[in-house]
Amino acid sequence: MKIEIVFQLLAVALAGVTIYFLFTGNRDGGFISAVLACVAFFLNVRFQAKARNKIREAEREAALASEPSDPQ
């Protein structure tokens, strides 16, 4: 959970840096910071999805463990 917040803050900060660079006319710096902001955003999404999948897997395993087995 904490790493997700770090990547969110990093993405927002880099977006702000991108705006600054583009405002001052530094297109190379703006491009690089925009790419890094996108990378931080998608890493945030990846960690959120990974956490949700881990929760779903634990719920599925708990549900399978609580089911009575069929003696066939």
ABEGO torsion letter per residue (X at the ends): XAAAAAAAAAAAAAAAAAAAAAAAGBAAAAAAAAAAAAAAAAAAAAAAAAAAAAAAAAAAAAAAAABBBBBX
